[in-house]
Amino acid sequence: MCVNFEIMEQRIIDNEWSFVGVNTKEYTHCYHNYPAMMIPQIARRLIKDYAPKDTKLIFDPYCGTGTTLVEAKLANINSTGTDLNPLAQLIARSKVKNYNIEKIINAKNLLSEESFKFSFNLQSEVDLYKFKNIEYWFSENVIKEISFLLNLIKSKFDKNIQDFFLVALSETVREASYTRNSEFKLYRIQKHKIANYKPDTFGLFFNKLNRNISGLKDLTKTGANTKINIYDFNTCNQNPKEIMKQEIDFVVTSPPYGDSRTTVAYGQFSRLSNQWLGIENASQIDNILMGGSKNHKEIEFTSKYAQKELDKIKNIDVKRYNDVKEFLIDYENSINNVSNSIRKNGRIAYVVGNRTVKGIQIPLDYITVELFEKNEFKHLKTIVREIPNKRMPKENSPTNKIGVKSKTMSNEYIVIMEKQ
Ligand SMILES: C[S@@+](CC[C@H](N)C(=O)[O-])C[C@H]1O[C@@H](n2cnc3c(N)ncnc32)[C@H](O)[C@@H]1O
């Protein structure tokens, strides 16, 4: 096995970055659950300790629900994020927006009065939402109640505040559905439990709303006010600098660590919400995310670590080899485009996981270092942290022995590099 000892030596195990027992739900970070969210304290510390001097723009190419963007705002730095999942964009937009709280509270009171009246007259007319298999995932009552709330939000509220309510409704959709809430993938609860499953849709919704209003108040009190843009472009085939018309000073991100189908199914997690929100092709999102393509063309990888481990997987299972290969092709293209958009002496901080496929560990932190080095970045360090808080499948280990299988993924690698 060829191991680059320089990269290994830059790996520093630091349990201070585990942030055990901290509150990860401060400010608007309390909104909406999402798979593999970054812990705000990581983005906060990265910005504090590693943002280049005079940083004007922080970028997150996989912004998810906007953890980095909220932290950039708190640090008083402008930021931009992109994500291909419409639900993630909605949550991120809502988390960073400067809403007028009074307007939000008035709107909540109106919803509350109308829902109260509705509860006592369930027969009242509602324009029911429809999409494929809606009855498979929701009871008749829940369909009626969510349709009622959605109609009110869309018809009565100013466009400016609609997102705030849609975020709370999206979380309600998931919890009031027949999905097993302990899973990110879409699985229905057992048949015999369905008859007894009578969720309190309005109760769930107003609980979320109250919690989110409290988070919003805390964020508003900080007085933070920066420029934040959230896009839906794909850095695998688009150059951020061309879209943003500005160079990036610092990238803080947690990319997926494999294709959605075999790792974290962001699309499946979001599907019912996206369907209620009227997103076209809501069931196809996992296919457009990193590694979702089925091109299966053979390429020579720039990263020797990627090539080496892929060759091993190919000998064991060609299908899994193709999954990993497609992901790594996208990852490399994305890093090339991101690198190209960063200014001289700008930096990147990539928080990655090293998954194990067929007993072979994919050293995504080494691959990240190699790919950025090819783009003239210098490796500053890789911080190895334990992940006590993050909700994601457990798979790998902190060992420096690439390829050695271990049972659980309890570590994350924060790769920090600087453009020369
Ligand atoms: C680990 S999550 C990011 C979580 C985020 N840091 C947070 O705290 O919510 C990775 C995200 O990458 C997104 N994604 C996957 N492929 C993408 C692509 N090609 N371009 C943009 N976003 C992508 C997924 O939709 C998902 O939201």
Ligand as a Chemical Component Dictionary entry (heavy atoms), coordinates in Angstrom:
data_LIG
# 
_chem_comp.id                   LIG 
_chem_comp.type                 NON-POLYMER 
_chem_comp.pdbx_formal_charge   0 
_chem_comp.three_letter_code    LIG 
# 
loop_
_chem_comp_atom.comp_id 
_chem_comp_atom.atom_id 
_chem_comp_atom.alt_atom_id 
_chem_comp_atom.type_symbol 
_chem_comp_atom.charge 
_chem_comp_atom.model_Cartn_x 
_chem_comp_atom.model_Cartn_y 
_chem_comp_atom.model_Cartn_z 
_chem_comp_atom.pdbx_ordinal 
LIG C1  C1  C 0  -23.852 16.457 4.484  1  
LIG S1  S1  S 1  -25.159 17.297 3.734  2  
LIG C2  C2  C 0  -24.853 18.958 4.173  3  
LIG C3  C3  C 0  -25.464 19.299 5.499  4  
LIG C4  C4  C 0  -25.276 20.721 5.911  5  
LIG N1  N1  N 0  -23.903 21.004 6.253  6  
LIG C5  C5  C 0  -26.182 21.030 7.079  7  
LIG O1  O1  O 0  -25.679 21.277 8.176  8  
LIG O2  O2  O -1 -27.402 20.963 6.910  9  
LIG C6  C6  C 0  -24.768 17.245 2.046  10 
LIG C7  C7  C 0  -25.713 18.005 1.140  11 
LIG O3  O3  O 0  -25.182 17.942 -0.190 12 
LIG C8  C8  C 0  -26.276 18.052 -1.074 13 
LIG N2  N2  N 0  -25.772 17.657 -2.398 14 
LIG C9  C9  C 0  -25.489 16.434 -2.869 15 
LIG N3  N3  N 0  -24.983 16.521 -4.109 16 
LIG C10 C10 C 0  -24.927 17.841 -4.419 17 
LIG C11 C11 C 0  -24.464 18.578 -5.544 18 
LIG N4  N4  N 0  -23.957 17.969 -6.608 19 
LIG N5  N5  N 0  -24.544 19.929 -5.503 20 
LIG C12 C12 C 0  -25.058 20.565 -4.431 21 
LIG N6  N6  N 0  -25.512 19.921 -3.334 22 
LIG C13 C13 C 0  -25.444 18.581 -3.335 23 
LIG C14 C14 C 0  -27.356 17.182 -0.461 24 
LIG O4  O4  O 0  -28.628 17.552 -0.928 25 
LIG C15 C15 C 0  -27.144 17.498 1.029  26 
LIG O5  O5  O 0  -28.025 18.513 1.434  27 
# 
loop_
_chem_comp_bond.comp_id 
_chem_comp_bond.atom_id_1 
_chem_comp_bond.atom_id_2 
_chem_comp_bond.value_order 
_chem_comp_bond.pdbx_ordinal 
LIG C1  S1  SING 1  
LIG S1  C2  SING 2  
LIG S1  C6  SING 3  
LIG C2  C3  SING 4  
LIG C3  C4  SING 5  
LIG C4  N1  SING 6  
LIG C4  C5  SING 7  
LIG C5  O1  DOUB 8  
LIG C5  O2  SING 9  
LIG C6  C7  SING 10 
LIG C7  O3  SING 11 
LIG C7  C15 SING 12 
LIG O3  C8  SING 13 
LIG C8  N2  SING 14 
LIG C8  C14 SING 15 
LIG N2  C9  SING 16 
LIG N2  C13 SING 17 
LIG C9  N3  DOUB 18 
LIG N3  C10 SING 19 
LIG C10 C11 SING 20 
LIG C10 C13 DOUB 21 
LIG C11 N4  SING 22 
LIG C11 N5  DOUB 23 
LIG N5  C12 SING 24 
LIG C12 N6  DOUB 25 
LIG N6  C13 SING 26 
LIG C14 O4  SING 27 
LIG C14 C15 SING 28 
LIG C15 O5  SING 29 
# 
